[in-house]
């Protein structure tokens, strides 16, 4: 297989990047052309290759630098039954962020929609069925980290605090449990996909960064689906962990 000039430059720089801290500036394109004795276009192609891999970023007027690749853990198998009322947000995701020494925050909006497509299928309700959705923008230290939309059959949550655009303490599970609809089982689906145009702008994603879509379907004891959450997690800032016992 023929190795192109830009591939050789990219391979060499890739080895250097492993030793470099986040945010460190790379040599200028002019300096790299002199180092590798190649054309400027060859250097640019090599740098663009590394950018598509999510290893470096370009800032207007400042050249190229290494991208911050630190991630935060989300232990998705942690039970969701929250009992705390002394802090907000207090869901398991937020508590997990705090355990890593970071500060979580959420911006919540709610609306009523008519079920269609995937949401109707996930909730196992007819098309056109009223559904309450809670949309959360989840921030860590003021950086948007994930988005999470939770859907509920409106017949189960109408008139409850779940319909309000605010944190629910001690949690939506407690509200559904009090109404006799607490979930007993859940099933997760994970898929990796390219970000949508809206997500590219919303998260400020660099080229080459994929999004993991996590869907959780929750069922009550009688098997009825009572809640579905669809969470988008950019791959450059999230790791999803499941823990269990043998």
Secondary structure, DSSP 8 states (H G I E B T S, - for coil): ----HHHHHHHHHHHHHTTS-TT-B---HHHHHHHHT--HHHHHHHHHHHHHTTSEEEETTTEEEE-----EEEETTS-------SSSS-SHHHHHHHHTT--EEEEEEEEEEE--HHHHHHHT--TT-EEEEEEEEEEETTEEEEEEEEEEEHHHHTTSGGGSSS--SS-HHHHHHHTT--EEEEEEEEEEEE--HHHHHHHT--TT-EEEEEEEEEEETTS-EEEEEEEEEETTTEEEE-----
